[in-house]
């Protein structure tokens, strides 16, 4: 995926702490989806691997557990991740 490759390249150039946030359009665990079809394990694994490869940690959040809905399915697609 192009975004994952861009993050990987960015991580190679970073000399200090950095962060990135927004709509990643991906989840890292089944707990980040409510209702709908079961999440695709490969895409969850890909996202988890890129976060690990780049040394990125989830900054956490306050409020609603889900950042996106179509009024049937709820997902946490938006997040901020950082490399300490």
DSSP file (Angstrom, degrees, kcal/mol; ACC not computed):
  #  RESIDUE AA STRUCTURE BP1 BP2  ACC     N-H-->O    O-->H-N    N-H-->O    O-->H-N    TCO  KAPPA ALPHA  PHI   PSI    X-CA   Y-CA   Z-CA
    1    1 A X     >        0   0    0      0, 0.0     4,-2.1     0, 0.0     5,-0.2   0.000 360.0 360.0 360.0 140.4    0.0    0.0    0.0
    2    2 A X  H  >  +     0   0    0      1,-0.2     4,-2.4     2,-0.2     5,-0.2   0.883 360.0  51.5 -61.8 -41.7    1.3    3.4   -0.9
    3    3 A X  H  > S+     0   0    0      1,-0.2     4,-2.5     2,-0.2    -1,-0.2   0.916 109.3  50.4 -62.8 -42.1    0.7    5.0    2.5
    4    4 A X  H  > S+     0   0    0      1,-0.2     4,-2.3     2,-0.2    -1,-0.2   0.917 111.1  48.8 -63.3 -41.9    2.5    2.2    4.3
    5    5 A X  H  X S+     0   0    0     -4,-2.1     4,-2.4     2,-0.2    -1,-0.2   0.899 110.5  51.4 -63.6 -40.2    5.5    2.6    1.9
    6    6 A X  H  X S+     0   0    0     -4,-2.4     4,-2.6     2,-0.2    -2,-0.2   0.913 110.2  48.7 -63.3 -42.8    5.5    6.4    2.5
    7    7 A X  H  X S+     0   0    0     -4,-2.5     4,-2.4     2,-0.2    -1,-0.2   0.909 110.3  51.6 -62.9 -41.2    5.5    5.9    6.3
    8    8 A X  H  X S+     0   0    0     -4,-2.3     4,-1.1     2,-0.2    -2,-0.2   0.927 111.9  46.2 -61.8 -44.8    8.4    3.4    6.0
    9    9 A X  H  X S+     0   0    0     -4,-2.4     4,-1.0     1,-0.2     3,-0.4   0.906 111.8  51.6 -65.0 -42.0   10.4    5.8    3.9
   10   10 A X  H >X S+     0   0    0     -4,-2.6     4,-1.1     1,-0.2     3,-0.8   0.910 105.1  56.2 -59.1 -42.6    9.7    8.7    6.3
   11   11 A X  H 3< S+     0   0    0     -4,-2.4    -1,-0.2     1,-0.3    -2,-0.2   0.813 102.2  56.6 -63.4 -29.3   10.8    6.6    9.3
   12   12 A X  H 3< S+     0   0    0     -4,-1.1    -1,-0.3    -3,-0.4    -2,-0.2   0.803 110.0  44.9 -71.0 -28.4   14.2    6.1    7.7
   13   13 A X  H << S+     0   0    0     -4,-1.0     2,-0.2    -3,-0.8    -1,-0.2   0.614  87.2 107.0 -90.5 -14.4   14.8    9.8    7.4
   14   14 A X     <  -     0   0    0     -4,-1.1     4,-0.1    -3,-0.2     3,-0.0  -0.484  41.0-177.8 -75.6 131.3   13.6   10.9   10.9
   15   15 A X        +     0   0    0     -2,-0.2     2,-0.2     2,-0.1    -1,-0.1   0.562  68.8  12.8-100.8 -12.9   16.4   11.8   13.3
   16   16 A X  S    S-     0   0    0      1,-0.2    67,-0.1    67,-0.0    -2,-0.0  -0.712 106.4 -38.1-144.3-167.2   14.2   12.5   16.3
   17   17 A X        +     0   0    0     67,-0.3     2,-0.3    -2,-0.2    67,-0.2  -0.284  60.3 173.8 -61.4 147.3   10.7   11.9   17.6
   18   18 A X  E     -A   83   0A   0     65,-1.3    65,-3.1    -4,-0.1     2,-0.3  -0.981  14.9-160.8-151.6 161.5    7.9   12.3   15.1
   19   19 A X  E     -A   82   0A   0     -2,-0.3     2,-0.3    63,-0.2    63,-0.2  -0.977   4.0-171.6-144.1 156.7    4.1   11.9   14.9
   20   20 A X  E     +A   81   0A   0     61,-2.5    61,-3.0    -2,-0.3     2,-0.3  -0.990  11.5 177.2-146.4 144.3    1.5   11.5   12.2
   21   21 A X  E     +A   80   0A   0     -2,-0.3     2,-0.3    59,-0.2    59,-0.2  -0.974  23.0  82.6-147.4 160.5   -2.3   11.4   12.5
   22   22 A X  E    S-A   79   0A   0     57,-2.3    57,-2.1    -2,-0.3     2,-0.9  -0.955  80.7 -24.2 146.0-161.1   -5.4   11.2   10.4
   23   23 A X  E     +A   78   0A   0     -2,-0.3    55,-0.2    55,-0.2    -2,-0.0  -0.774  47.8 175.2 -88.7 103.2   -7.7    8.7    8.7
   24   24 A X        -     0   0    0     53,-2.2    -1,-0.2    -2,-0.9    54,-0.1   0.561  33.9-139.0 -84.0  -9.4   -5.6    5.6    8.1
   25   25 A X  S    S+     0   0    0     52,-0.4     2,-0.3     1,-0.2    52,-0.1   0.850  71.2  93.0  52.1  37.4   -8.7    3.8    6.8
   26   26 A X        -     0   0    0     51,-0.4     2,-0.3    50,-0.1    -2,-0.2  -0.988  61.2-147.8-154.0 152.6   -7.4    0.7    8.6
   27   27 A X        -     0   0    0     -2,-0.3    20,-0.2    -3,-0.1    21,-0.2  -0.868   7.1-152.5-119.4 157.7   -7.9   -1.0   12.0
   28   28 A X  S    S+     0   0    0     -2,-0.3     2,-0.3     1,-0.2    -1,-0.1   0.525  77.4  22.3-107.4  -8.5   -5.3   -3.0   14.0
   29   29 A X  S >  S-     0   0    0      1,-0.1     3,-1.8    19,-0.0    -1,-0.2  -0.991  75.5-112.9-153.2 159.4   -7.7   -5.2   15.9
   30   30 A X  G >  S+     0   0    0     -2,-0.3     3,-1.5     1,-0.3    -1,-0.1   0.748 111.4  71.0 -64.0 -22.9  -11.2   -6.6   15.8
   31   31 A X  G 3  S+     0   0    0      1,-0.3    -1,-0.3     3,-0.0     0, 0.0   0.659  87.2  66.1 -67.4 -14.5  -12.0   -4.5   18.9
   32   32 A X  G <  S+     0   0    0     -3,-1.8    44,-1.9    44,-0.1     2,-0.4   0.281  97.3  63.1 -91.3  11.1  -11.8   -1.4   16.6
   33   33 A X  E <   -C   75   0B   0     -3,-1.5     2,-0.4    42,-0.2    42,-0.2  -1.000  60.4-167.3-135.8 138.7  -14.9   -2.5   14.6
   34   34 A X  E     -C   74   0B   0     40,-2.8    40,-2.4    -2,-0.4    38,-0.1  -0.995  61.2 -16.5-126.1 127.2  -18.5   -3.0   15.7
   35   35 A X  S    S+     0   0    0     -2,-0.4    38,-0.1    38,-0.2    39,-0.1  -0.044  91.9  82.2  70.0-178.0  -21.0   -4.7   13.4
   36   36 A X  S    S-     0   0    0     36,-0.1    -1,-0.2    37,-0.1     3,-0.1  -0.139  91.7 -30.7  77.3-178.1  -20.5   -5.3    9.7
   37   37 A X  S    S-     0   0    0      1,-0.1     3,-0.1    36,-0.0     0, 0.0  -0.314  81.3 -84.6 -68.0 153.6  -18.5   -8.1    8.1
   38   38 A X        -     0   0    0      1,-0.1    -1,-0.1    -2,-0.0     3,-0.1  -0.342  55.7-102.5 -58.1 140.7  -15.6   -9.5   10.0
   39   39 A X        -     0   0    0      1,-0.1     2,-0.6    -3,-0.1    -1,-0.1  -0.297  36.2-101.8 -65.7 151.3  -12.5   -7.4    9.3
   40   40 A X     >  -     0   0    0      1,-0.2     4,-1.7    -3,-0.1     3,-0.4  -0.639  26.4-150.0 -75.4 117.8   -9.9   -8.7    6.9
   41   41 A X  H  > S+     0   0    0     -2,-0.6     4,-2.5     1,-0.2     5,-0.2   0.831  91.3  58.9 -59.9 -35.4   -7.0  -10.2    8.9
   42   42 A X  H  > S+     0   0    0      1,-0.2     4,-2.5     2,-0.2    -1,-0.2   0.899 105.9  46.7 -63.6 -41.8   -4.4   -9.4    6.3
   43   43 A X  H  > S+     0   0    0     -3,-0.4     4,-2.1     2,-0.2    -1,-0.2   0.876 112.6  50.2 -70.6 -35.6   -5.1   -5.6    6.3
   44   44 A X  H  X S+     0   0    0     -4,-1.7     4,-2.5     2,-0.2    -2,-0.2   0.927 112.6  47.5 -64.3 -43.5   -5.0   -5.5   10.1
   45   45 A X  H  X S+     0   0    0     -4,-2.5     4,-2.7     2,-0.2    -2,-0.2   0.910 109.4  53.3 -64.3 -42.2   -1.7   -7.4   10.1
   46   46 A X  H  X S+     0   0    0     -4,-2.5     4,-2.3     2,-0.2    -1,-0.2   0.922 111.3  46.0 -58.0 -45.1   -0.3   -5.1    7.4
   47   47 A X  H  X S+     0   0    0     -4,-2.1     4,-2.1   -20,-0.2    -2,-0.2   0.927 113.2  48.9 -65.3 -45.0   -1.2   -2.0    9.5
   48   48 A X  H  X S+     0   0    0     -4,-2.5     4,-2.1     1,-0.2    -2,-0.2   0.892 111.4  50.9 -61.3 -40.1    0.2   -3.5   12.7
   49   49 A X  H  X S+     0   0    0     -4,-2.7     4,-3.3     2,-0.2     5,-0.2   0.912 109.1  49.5 -66.2 -43.2    3.5   -4.5   10.9
   50   50 A X  H  X S+     0   0    0     -4,-2.3     4,-2.0     2,-0.2     6,-0.2   0.899 110.7  50.6 -65.7 -38.0    4.0   -1.0    9.5
   51   51 A X  H  <>S+     0   0    0     -4,-2.1     5,-2.9     2,-0.2     4,-0.4   0.927 114.6  44.2 -62.4 -43.3    3.5    0.6   12.9
   52   52 A X  H ><5S+     0   0    0     -4,-2.1     3,-1.2     3,-0.2    -2,-0.2   0.934 112.2  51.5 -65.6 -47.5    6.0   -1.9   14.4
   53   53 A X  H 3<5S+     0   0    0     -4,-3.3    -1,-0.2     1,-0.3    -2,-0.2   0.850 114.7  43.3 -58.9 -36.1    8.5   -1.4   11.6
   54   54 A X  T 3<5S-     0   0    0     -4,-2.0    -1,-0.3    -5,-0.2    -2,-0.2   0.458 110.9-120.4 -89.6  -1.9    8.4    2.3   12.0
   55   55 A X  T < 5 +     0   0    0     -3,-1.2     2,-0.4    -4,-0.4    29,-0.4   0.815  57.5 160.1  66.8  30.3    8.5    2.2   15.8
   56   56 A X      < -     0   0    0     -5,-2.9     2,-0.3    -6,-0.2    27,-0.2  -0.711  23.6-163.6 -93.1 135.0    5.1    4.0   16.0
   57   57 A X  E     -B   82   0A   0     25,-3.4    25,-2.5    -2,-0.4     2,-0.3  -0.875  27.4-108.8-113.3 146.9    2.9    3.9   19.0
   58   58 A X  E     -B   81   0A   0     -2,-0.3    23,-0.2    23,-0.2     3,-0.1  -0.605  19.3-148.3 -74.5 130.4   -0.7    4.8   19.2
   59   59 A X        -     0   0    0     21,-2.9    -1,-0.1    -2,-0.3    22,-0.1   0.591  36.5-134.9 -75.7  -9.9   -1.2    8.0   21.2
   60   60 A X        -     0   0    0     20,-0.4     2,-0.3     2,-0.0    20,-0.3  -0.270  18.4-128.1  81.4-175.1   -4.6    6.9   22.5
   61   61 A X        -     0   0    0     -3,-0.1     2,-0.4     2,-0.1     4,-0.0  -0.977   1.2-128.8-163.6 167.5   -7.7    8.9   22.6
   62   62 A X        +     0   0    0     -2,-0.3     2,-0.3     2,-0.1    -2,-0.0  -0.955  69.5  21.3-124.2 148.4  -10.5   10.2   24.8
   63   63 A X  S    S+     0   0    0     -2,-0.4    -2,-0.1     2,-0.0     0, 0.0  -0.705 103.3  21.4 103.1-152.0  -14.2   10.0   23.9
   64   64 A X        -     0   0    0     -2,-0.3    -2,-0.1     1,-0.1     0, 0.0  -0.222  63.3-136.6 -57.5 139.3  -16.1    7.7   21.6
   65   65 A X  S    S+     0   0    0      2,-0.0     2,-0.4    -4,-0.0    -1,-0.1   0.682  87.1  60.0 -70.3 -17.8  -14.2    4.4   20.7
   66   66 A X        -     0   0    0      1,-0.1    10,-0.3    10,-0.1    -2,-0.1  -0.912  54.0-173.9-120.2 140.8  -15.2    4.8   17.0
   67   67 A X  S    S+     0   0    0      8,-1.8     2,-0.3    -2,-0.4     9,-0.2   0.456  72.7  41.4-109.3  -4.7  -14.3    7.6   14.6
   68   68 A X  E     +D   75   0B   0      7,-2.0     7,-2.4    10,-0.1     2,-0.3  -0.995  58.6 169.0-144.0 145.6  -16.3    6.5   11.6
   69   69 A X  E     -D   74   0B   0     -2,-0.3     5,-0.2     5,-0.2     7,-0.0  -0.991  32.1-161.3-151.9 153.1  -19.8    5.1   11.0
   70   70 A X        -     0   0    0      3,-1.6     4,-0.1    -2,-0.3    -1,-0.0   0.005  69.0 -96.3-114.1  23.4  -22.2    4.3    8.2
   71   71 A X  S    S+     0   0    0      2,-0.4     3,-0.1     1,-0.1    -2,-0.0   0.456 122.0  48.0  71.8   5.7  -25.0    4.1   10.8
   72   72 A X  S    S+     0   0    0      1,-0.5     2,-0.4   -38,-0.1    -1,-0.1   0.496 110.4  41.7-129.5 -50.8  -24.6    0.3   10.9
   73   73 A X        -     0   0    0    -38,-0.1    -3,-1.6   -40,-0.0    -1,-0.5  -0.818  66.3-161.0-105.0 143.2  -20.9   -0.4   11.3
   74   74 A X  E     +CD  34  69B   0    -40,-2.4   -40,-2.8    -2,-0.4     2,-0.3  -0.973  14.6 172.1-123.8 137.9  -18.6    1.6   13.5
   75   75 A X  E     -CD  33  68B   0     -7,-2.4    -7,-2.0    -2,-0.4    -8,-1.8  -0.978  37.1-127.1-143.2 155.6  -14.8    1.7   13.2
   76   76 A X        +     0   0    0    -44,-1.9   -50,-0.1    -2,-0.3   -10,-0.1  -0.827  48.0 146.7-100.5  92.3  -11.8    3.5   14.7
   77   77 A X        +     0   0    0     -2,-0.9   -53,-2.2   -52,-0.1   -52,-0.4   0.708  50.9  72.4 -99.1 -25.9  -10.1    4.7   11.5
   78   78 A X  E     +A   23   0A   0    -55,-0.2     2,-0.3    -3,-0.2   -55,-0.2  -0.738  60.1 142.4 -95.2 139.5   -8.6    8.0   12.7
   79   79 A X  E     -A   22   0A   0    -57,-2.1   -57,-2.3    -2,-0.4     2,-0.4  -0.985  43.3-125.9-163.6 164.3   -5.7    8.0   15.1
   80   80 A X  E     -A   21   0A   0     -2,-0.3   -21,-2.9   -20,-0.3   -20,-0.4  -0.987  27.4-174.5-117.8 131.2   -2.5    9.7   16.0
   81   81 A X  E     -AB  20  58A   0    -61,-3.0   -61,-2.5    -2,-0.4     2,-0.3  -0.921   3.1-173.1-124.0 152.3    0.7    7.6   16.2
   82   82 A X  E     -AB  19  57A   0    -25,-2.5   -25,-3.4    -2,-0.3     2,-0.5  -0.968  24.2-138.8-144.6 156.9    4.1    8.7   17.3
   83   83 A X  E      A   18   0A   0    -65,-3.1   -65,-1.3    -2,-0.3   -27,-0.1  -0.972 360.0 360.0-116.3 114.2    7.7    7.6   17.6
   84   84 A X              0   0    0     -2,-0.5   -67,-0.3   -29,-0.4    -1,-0.1   0.512 360.0 360.0 -74.3 360.0    9.3    8.6   20.9
